[in-house]
Amino acid sequence: MFSSVVPESLFNSPVSTNINYCFYGIVFNVPEGCYLMLGDNRNHSSDARVWKHDAIAMGMSEEEADKRQYINKSDIIGKAVFRYWPITEMKFF
């Protein structure tokens, strides 16, 4: 299991890179080879933290919704080429 704390000066609490991510008391057990996708507006993003709930609300079974909550590494086809925030760490990759 991977676990480390990433210090962030913009937020009151540190962010964990633990594969068991906790958000408002909900624990996300990220399967091996998968990613939990989070939006860049942490407190106001419609991202993997709500995808399961939304899928169930649209009539999907809980089992099927579980499969859609995480993104398989093999399904990620893009590559980051530029980071613009924080401005002090802007760079091309």
C-alpha positions in Angstrom: 0.0 0.0 0.0 1.3 3.5 -0.9 0.9 6.2 1.6 2.4 9.7 2.0 1.3 13.1 2.9 1.6 15.9 0.4 1.9 19.3 2.1 -0.2 22.1 0.5 0.0 25.7 1.6 -3.4 26.6 0.0 -5.4 24.2 2.3 -5.8 23.8 6.0 -5.2 20.0 5.9 -2.7 17.9 4.2 -3.6 15.6 1.3 -2.9 11.9 1.5 -1.7 9.9 -1.5 -2.9 6.7 0.3 -4.8 4.4 -2.1 -7.6 4.4 0.5 -8.8 8.0 0.1 -11.3 9.5 2.6 -13.6 12.3 1.8 -16.2 13.5 4.4 -16.0 10.1 6.1 -16.4 8.1 2.8 -13.5 5.8 2.2 -12.6 5.0 -1.4 -10.7 1.8 -1.7 -9.0 2.3 -5.0 -8.3 -1.1 -6.8 -4.8 -1.9 -7.9 -4.1 -0.5 -11.4 -6.9 2.1 -11.1 -7.1 5.8 -10.3 -9.6 7.9 -8.4 -10.1 11.0 -10.5 -10.6 14.3 -8.7 -11.5 17.6 -10.2 -9.2 20.6 -9.9 -11.8 22.5 -7.8 -11.6 20.2 -4.9 -14.7 21.3 -2.9 -16.9 21.9 -5.9 -16.1 19.3 -8.5 -18.3 16.6 -9.9 -15.7 13.9 -10.0 -15.2 10.3 -8.9 -16.4 11.2 -5.4 -20.0 11.5 -6.8 -19.9 9.3 -9.9 -21.1 6.2 -8.1 -24.0 8.1 -6.4 -25.0 9.7 -9.8 -24.9 6.3 -11.5 -27.1 4.7 -8.9 -29.5 7.7 -9.1 -29.8 7.0 -12.9 -30.8 3.4 -12.3 -27.5 1.6 -12.4 -27.0 -1.3 -10.0 -24.6 -0.7 -7.1 -22.2 -3.4 -8.4 -22.1 -1.7 -11.9 -21.7 1.7 -10.3 -18.7 0.4 -8.3 -16.9 -0.6 -11.5 -17.4 2.9 -13.0 -16.2 4.9 -10.0 -12.5 4.3 -10.8 -10.5 4.7 -14.0 -8.3 1.8 -15.1 -4.8 2.8 -15.9 -5.2 1.2 -19.4 -8.0 3.6 -20.1 -5.9 6.7 -19.6 -4.5 7.7 -23.0 -3.5 11.3 -22.5 -0.3 12.7 -21.0 0.2 15.9 -19.1 2.4 18.3 -21.1 2.1 21.5 -19.1 1.4 22.5 -15.5 0.3 26.0 -14.9 -0.6 26.0 -11.2 0.8 26.9 -8.9 2.4 29.6 -10.9 5.7 29.3 -9.0 5.9 25.7 -10.3 4.7 26.3 -13.9 6.6 24.0 -16.4 6.4 21.9 -19.5 7.0 18.1 -19.2 
